[in-house]
Amino acid sequence: MYEKWKTAFLTISTLFLTFSLVLHPQAALQASIRGLNIWWEVVFPSLLPFFIIAELLISIGVVKFIGVILEPLMRPLFRVPGIGGFVWAMGMASGFPAGAKLSARLRKSNQLTQIEAERLVSFTNSSNPLFIFGAVSIGFFNNPKLGIVLAASHYLSNFAVGLLMRFYGHNTTHTNDKHTTKKRPFQNPFSVLHQTRIQEKRPLGKLLGDAIVSSVQTLLMIGGFIILFSVLNKMITVFHITAAFSFIMQHILLFFQLSTEFSIPILSGIFEMTLGSQMISQINETQLLQQAMVTSFILAFSGLSIQAQVASILAETDIRFKPYFFARIIQSILAPIFTVIFWGPFYEKVSSFSPMQKDIPVFLSNHSFVLNKVWSSFVHYGPIFTLFCLYLYVILLFLRSNKEKPRSL
């Protein structure tokens, strides 16, 4: 019965998207361009270096080296191996969906069990500081102080999700899980690093080429999802489907004593968090605290666009998507609560440094200026970097295809 409903849903969704593209080609084109701009200006240039470096670090054994050191911390806290600390740090630094890609990569190499990988994915995917401070707080709200509250609530709620998800799979009986919970003898981190490097037979040039090809392929998939959900979000707005569901959302907002003006931005943010955050910043008739709470909710849920990217990456392994989705629900509940808690000490006290709402103290102004410059550089130079990397990717594929062709006698 479930499969029949799934078939019907997929059929109706595909037909709706097809007819909407035919009826509103101009709106679809504008949405596609918007999604493409987000991808090649910011997403591709910001994620590609992290993906390539992560692939190299995994291949030469640095990740195992870090894992041995972090094992006493990660195992008691989150019930994942020490290599989870590397995934967590890279996920925070580079943003969505780096945590999912690295977890899947480690699962493929049997460095994680299925349950451990599902725990790890649940709390290692987050927005990066550049997006929270540069795009949301400075770009959308023009208020650098707001980034402190948003970042603190976002990362702490993610940490809390990790603590809660340690109980996930507690009663599951897997041989690998039993093996990993046994007390291990002390390992020399450098010895583990050296042995992993010796076992890696590929030369450095091949390692680098494989890392680039794998990373670009993942980013091409991510770009496709960004464009698809940008178009889908636009189409449901054009057909007034968002307005119809906003009636239900308004009652939910009234129950939580929030402004009904957030109904459409929240629905848009459920599909794509960047657009939802931008729409929230444009509402002037509400309190800033309420805007921060709703923005924290959207950042924590991360949007169906990013969740589809994660699902696509996890589909290549036996890592299930349901625990990740459940974790996003938990974080989207915790993040607004932490926003309210942090509002007094992290925003109102910082505001006391200056009578002007938008001004910030000196020790924060330099960081805000740097983040703003970095974000502007991404927007300006990102497309050039993206085109160069795609050109390099095509060359690598061409060289590989020539090598794989059988030579004629």
C-alpha positions as CSV (number, residue, x, y, z in Angstrom):
1,M,0.0,0.0,0.0
2,Y,2.8,2.4,0.9
3,E,4.5,1.8,-2.5
4,K,1.3,2.6,-4.3
5,W,1.0,5.9,-2.5
6,K,4.6,6.6,-3.2
7,T,4.1,5.9,-6.9
8,A,1.0,8.2,-7.0
9,F,2.9,11.0,-5.2
10,L,5.9,10.8,-7.5
11,T,3.6,10.7,-10.6
12,I,1.6,13.7,-9.5
13,S,4.7,15.7,-8.5
14,T,6.4,15.1,-11.8
15,L,3.3,16.0,-13.8
16,F,2.8,19.1,-11.8
17,L,6.4,20.2,-12.4
18,T,6.2,19.5,-16.1
19,F,2.9,21.4,-16.6
20,S,4.1,24.3,-14.5
21,L,7.3,24.6,-16.7
22,V,5.1,24.7,-19.8
23,L,2.6,27.2,-18.4
24,H,5.2,29.5,-16.7
25,P,8.5,29.2,-18.6
26,Q,9.6,32.8,-17.7
27,A,9.2,32.2,-13.9
28,A,10.9,28.9,-14.2
29,L,13.8,30.5,-16.1
30,Q,14.2,33.2,-13.4
31,A,14.2,30.6,-10.6
32,S,16.7,28.4,-12.5
33,I,19.1,31.4,-12.9
34,R,18.7,32.2,-9.2
35,G,19.6,28.7,-8.2
36,L,22.5,28.6,-10.6
37,N,23.9,31.9,-9.2
38,I,23.8,30.5,-5.7
39,W,25.6,27.4,-6.8
40,W,28.4,28.8,-8.9
41,E,29.0,32.0,-6.9
42,V,29.0,30.5,-3.4
43,V,28.3,26.8,-3.1
44,F,30.9,25.4,-5.6
45,P,33.9,27.6,-4.7
46,S,33.3,27.3,-0.9
47,L,32.8,23.5,-0.8
48,L,35.2,22.2,-3.5
49,P,38.5,22.9,-1.6
50,F,37.1,21.2,1.6
51,F,35.9,18.2,-0.4
52,I,39.3,17.8,-2.2
53,I,41.3,18.3,1.0
54,A,39.1,15.8,2.9
55,E,39.5,13.2,0.3
56,L,43.3,13.5,0.5
57,L,43.3,13.5,4.3
58,I,41.3,10.3,4.3
59,S,43.5,8.6,1.7
60,I,46.8,9.3,3.3
61,G,45.7,8.4,6.8
62,V,45.5,11.8,8.5
63,V,41.9,11.2,9.4
64,K,42.8,7.9,11.2
65,F,45.6,9.8,13.0
66,I,43.0,12.4,14.2
67,G,40.6,9.5,15.0
68,V,43.0,7.8,17.4
69,I,43.6,11.1,19.2
70,L,39.9,12.0,19.5
71,E,38.6,8.5,20.3
72,P,38.5,9.2,24.1
73,L,36.3,12.2,23.4
74,M,34.0,11.2,20.6
75,R,33.2,7.6,21.9
76,P,31.8,8.6,25.3
77,L,30.0,11.7,24.1
78,F,28.4,10.5,20.8
79,R,29.1,6.8,20.6
80,V,31.0,7.3,17.3
81,P,34.7,6.6,16.6
82,G,37.3,9.4,16.9
83,I,37.3,10.0,13.2
84,G,33.8,11.5,13.8
85,G,35.6,14.5,15.2
86,F,37.2,15.2,11.9
87,V,33.8,14.9,10.1
88,W,32.2,17.2,12.7
89,A,34.9,19.9,12.3
90,M,34.8,19.7,8.5
91,G,31.0,19.8,8.5
92,M,31.0,23.0,10.5
93,A,33.7,24.7,8.6
94,S,32.4,23.9,5.1
95,G,28.7,23.6,5.7
96,F,26.0,21.4,4.1
97,P,26.2,18.7,2.9
98,A,29.9,18.0,3.8
99,G,29.1,15.9,6.9
100,A,27.0,13.5,4.8
101,K,29.6,13.2,2.1
102,L,32.4,12.5,4.6
103,S,30.3,10.1,6.6
104,A,29.4,8.2,3.5
105,R,33.0,8.1,2.4
106,L,34.1,6.6,5.7
107,R,31.3,4.1,5.7
108,K,32.3,2.9,2.2
109,S,35.8,2.3,3.5
110,N,34.4,0.4,6.5
111,Q,35.7,2.9,9.1
112,L,32.2,3.3,10.5
113,T,29.4,0.8,11.2
114,Q,26.0,1.5,9.8
115,I,24.6,2.7,13.1
116,E,27.7,4.9,13.8
117,A,27.4,6.5,10.4
118,E,23.7,7.3,11.0
119,R,24.6,8.8,14.4
120,L,27.4,10.8,12.8
121,V,25.3,12.2,9.9
122,S,22.7,13.4,12.3
123,F,24.9,16.1,13.9
124,T,27.7,16.8,11.5
125,N,25.7,18.7,8.8
126,S,25.3,22.3,9.6
127,S,25.5,25.8,8.1
128,N,29.0,27.2,8.0
129,P,29.9,30.4,9.8
130,L,30.5,32.3,6.5
131,F,26.8,31.7,5.6
132,I,25.4,32.5,9.0
133,F,27.5,35.7,9.5
134,G,28.2,36.8,5.9
135,A,25.0,35.9,4.1
136,V,22.3,35.9,6.8
137,S,23.3,38.4,9.5
138,I,25.2,40.9,7.4
139,G,23.8,40.3,3.9
140,F,20.1,39.9,4.8
141,F,19.6,41.5,8.2
142,N,22.5,44.1,7.9
143,N,23.1,43.3,11.6
144,P,26.4,41.5,12.5
145,K,25.4,41.1,16.1
146,L,22.6,38.8,15.1
147,G,25.1,36.3,13.7
148,I,26.4,35.6,17.2
149,V,23.0,34.5,18.4
150,L,22.2,32.5,15.3
151,A,25.6,30.8,15.3
152,A,25.5,29.9,19.0
153,S,21.9,28.5,18.8
154,H,22.7,26.6,15.6
155,Y,25.9,24.9,16.7
156,L,24.8,24.2,20.3
157,S,21.5,22.7,19.1
158,N,23.5,20.6,16.7
159,F,25.7,19.5,19.6
160,A,22.6,18.6,21.6
161,V,21.3,16.5,18.8
162,G,24.5,14.6,18.8
163,L,24.2,13.9,22.5
164,L,20.6,12.7,22.0
165,M,21.4,10.6,19.0
166,R,24.0,8.6,20.9
167,F,21.0,6.6,22.2
168,Y,19.9,5.8,18.7
169,G,20.4,2.1,17.9
170,H,21.1,1.4,21.6
171,N,19.2,-1.9,21.4
172,T,20.4,-2.9,17.9
173,T,22.6,-6.0,17.9
174,H,25.3,-5.6,15.3
175,T,28.5,-7.6,15.5
176,N,30.5,-4.5,14.5
177,D,28.8,-2.4,17.2
178,K,29.7,-4.9,19.8
179,H,33.3,-5.0,18.5
180,T,33.6,-1.2,18.6
181,T,32.3,-0.9,22.2
182,K,35.1,-3.2,23.6
183,K,37.9,-1.4,25.2
184,R,40.8,-1.1,22.7
185,P,44.4,-1.1,23.5
186,F,46.3,2.2,23.0
187,Q,47.3,2.8,19.4
188,N,50.2,5.0,18.3
189,P,48.6,7.7,16.2
190,F,51.7,8.2,14.0
191,S,52.0,4.4,13.5
192,V,48.3,4.3,12.3
193,L,49.0,7.3,10.0
194,H,52.1,5.6,8.5
195,Q,50.4,2.2,8.0
196,T,47.5,3.8,6.2
197,R,49.8,5.8,3.9
198,I,51.8,2.6,3.1
199,Q,48.6,0.7,2.2
200,E,47.5,3.4,-0.2
201,K,49.1,2.3,-3.5
202,R,48.0,5.2,-5.7
203,P,50.6,7.9,-6.5
204,L,50.0,11.5,-5.4
205,G,48.9,12.6,-8.9
206,K,46.3,9.8,-9.1
207,L,45.1,10.7,-5.5
208,L,44.6,14.3,-6.4
209,G,42.9,13.5,-9.7
210,D,40.5,11.1,-8.0
211,A,39.7,13.7,-5.3
212,I,39.0,16.4,-7.8
213,V,36.7,14.2,-10.0
214,S,34.8,12.8,-7.0
215,S,34.3,16.3,-5.5
216,V,33.2,17.9,-8.7
217,Q,30.7,15.1,-9.4
218,T,29.2,15.6,-6.0
219,L,29.0,19.3,-6.5
220,L,27.3,18.9,-9.9
221,M,24.7,16.8,-8.2
222,I,24.3,19.4,-5.5
223,G,23.9,22.1,-8.1
224,G,21.1,20.2,-9.8
225,F,19.2,19.9,-6.6
226,I,19.6,23.6,-5.8
227,I,18.2,24.6,-9.3
228,L,15.4,22.0,-9.1
229,F,14.1,23.1,-5.7
230,S,14.5,26.8,-6.7
231,V,12.2,26.1,-9.6
232,L,9.8,24.0,-7.5
233,N,9.6,26.7,-4.8
234,K,8.8,29.3,-7.5
235,M,6.1,27.1,-9.1
236,I,4.2,26.4,-5.9
237,T,4.3,30.2,-5.3
238,V,3.0,31.0,-8.8
239,F,0.1,28.5,-8.4
240,H,-0.7,30.0,-5.0
241,I,-0.1,26.7,-3.2
242,T,2.1,28.4,-0.7
243,A,-0.7,30.9,0.1
244,A,-3.2,28.0,0.6
245,F,-0.9,26.3,3.1
246,S,-0.1,29.6,4.8
247,F,-3.6,29.5,6.3
248,I,-2.6,26.4,8.3
249,M,0.8,27.9,9.2
250,Q,-0.8,31.1,10.5
251,H,-2.8,29.1,13.1
252,I,0.4,27.3,14.2
253,L,2.2,30.6,14.5
254,L,-0.7,32.1,16.6
255,F,-0.5,29.1,18.9
256,F,3.2,30.0,19.6
257,Q,2.3,33.7,19.8
258,L,4.4,34.6,16.7
259,S,3.4,36.9,13.9
260,T,1.4,35.5,11.1
261,E,3.7,37.4,8.7
262,F,6.1,34.5,9.0
263,S,3.8,32.0,7.4
264,I,4.9,32.3,3.7
265,P,8.6,32.8,4.6
266,I,8.6,29.6,6.7
267,L,6.9,27.6,3.9
268,S,9.5,29.0,1.5
269,G,12.3,28.2,3.9
270,I,11.1,24.6,4.3
271,F,11.9,24.2,0.7
272,E,15.1,26.4,0.5
273,M,16.6,28.0,3.6
274,T,18.4,30.8,1.8
275,L,15.2,32.2,0.3
276,G,13.3,31.7,3.5
277,S,16.0,33.5,5.6
278,Q,16.0,36.4,3.1
279,M,12.2,36.7,3.2
280,I,12.2,36.8,7.0
281,S,14.7,39.6,7.0
282,Q,12.4,41.7,4.8
283,I,9.5,41.6,7.4
284,N,9.6,45.0,9.2
285,E,6.4,44.7,11.3
286,T,7.8,42.1,13.7
287,Q,10.2,42.0,16.6
288,L,13.8,41.1,15.8
289,L,13.7,38.3,18.4
290,Q,10.9,36.6,16.6
291,Q,12.8,37.0,13.3
292,A,15.8,35.4,14.9
293,M,13.8,32.5,16.3
294,V,12.2,31.7,12.9
295,T,15.5,32.1,11.1
296,S,17.1,29.6,13.6
297,F,14.2,27.2,12.9
298,I,14.8,27.4,9.1
299,L,18.6,27.0,9.5
300,A,18.2,24.0,11.8
301,F,15.7,22.3,9.4
302,S,18.0,23.2,6.5
303,G,15.3,22.9,3.8
304,L,14.1,20.1,1.6
305,S,16.7,21.1,-1.0
306,I,19.6,20.2,1.3
307,Q,17.9,17.2,2.7
308,A,17.4,15.9,-0.8
309,Q,21.2,16.4,-1.4
310,V,21.9,14.4,1.8
311,A,19.5,11.7,0.8
312,S,21.2,11.4,-2.6
313,I,24.6,11.1,-1.1
314,L,23.5,8.5,1.5
315,A,21.7,6.4,-1.1
316,E,25.1,5.2,-2.3
317,T,25.6,3.5,1.0
318,D,23.5,1.5,3.5
319,I,23.1,4.7,5.7
320,R,19.4,5.4,6.2
321,F,17.9,8.8,5.7
322,K,15.2,8.6,8.4
323,P,17.6,9.2,11.4
324,Y,19.0,12.3,9.7
325,F,15.5,13.7,9.0
326,F,14.4,12.9,12.6
327,A,17.5,14.7,13.9
328,R,16.6,17.8,11.8
329,I,13.1,17.8,13.5
330,I,14.8,17.8,16.9
331,Q,17.2,20.5,16.0
332,S,14.5,22.7,14.5
333,I,12.7,22.5,17.9
334,L,15.9,23.2,20.0
335,A,17.4,26.0,17.9
336,P,14.6,28.6,18.5
337,I,14.7,27.7,22.3
338,F,18.4,28.4,22.4
339,T,17.9,31.6,20.5
340,V,15.6,32.9,23.2
341,I,18.1,31.8,25.9
342,F,21.0,33.5,24.2
343,W,19.2,36.7,23.2
344,G,19.8,38.4,26.5
345,P,23.5,37.6,27.1
346,F,24.6,37.5,23.4
347,Y,22.6,40.2,21.8
348,E,21.2,42.7,24.3
349,K,24.5,42.9,26.3
350,V,26.5,43.3,23.1
351,S,24.0,46.1,22.1
352,S,24.9,47.9,25.3
353,F,28.3,48.7,23.8
354,S,26.6,51.1,21.4
355,P,23.3,53.0,21.4
356,M,22.9,52.3,17.7
357,Q,21.2,49.0,17.0
358,K,23.3,48.2,13.9
359,D,26.6,49.2,15.6
360,I,28.9,46.6,17.1
361,P,31.8,46.8,19.5
362,V,35.3,47.1,18.2
363,F,36.3,43.5,19.0
364,L,33.5,42.3,16.7
365,S,33.7,44.9,13.9
366,N,37.0,43.6,12.5
367,H,35.6,40.0,12.2
368,S,32.4,41.3,10.6
369,F,34.4,43.3,8.1
370,V,36.5,40.3,7.1
371,L,33.4,38.0,6.8
372,N,31.7,40.6,4.6
373,K,34.8,40.9,2.4
374,V,35.1,37.1,2.1
375,W,31.4,36.8,1.1
376,S,31.7,39.6,-1.4
377,S,34.8,37.9,-2.9
378,F,32.9,34.6,-3.3
379,V,30.1,36.4,-5.1
380,H,32.6,38.3,-7.4
381,Y,35.2,35.6,-8.1
382,G,33.2,32.5,-7.5
383,P,31.9,32.0,-11.1
384,I,35.5,32.3,-12.4
385,F,36.8,29.7,-10.0
386,T,33.8,27.4,-10.8
387,L,34.4,27.6,-14.6
388,F,38.1,27.0,-14.2
389,C,37.4,23.9,-12.0
390,L,34.8,22.6,-14.4
391,Y,37.3,23.0,-17.3
392,L,39.9,21.1,-15.3
393,Y,37.3,18.4,-14.5
394,V,36.5,17.9,-18.3
395,I,40.2,17.6,-19.0
396,L,40.7,14.9,-16.3
397,L,37.7,13.0,-17.6
398,F,39.0,13.2,-21.2
399,L,42.5,11.9,-20.1
400,R,40.9,9.1,-18.2
401,S,38.7,8.0,-21.0
402,N,41.7,7.9,-23.4
403,K,43.6,5.7,-20.9
404,E,40.7,3.3,-20.5
405,K,40.2,2.8,-24.3
406,P,41.7,-0.5,-25.5
407,R,44.7,0.1,-27.7
408,S,44.2,-1.2,-31.3
409,L,47.0,-3.5,-32.6
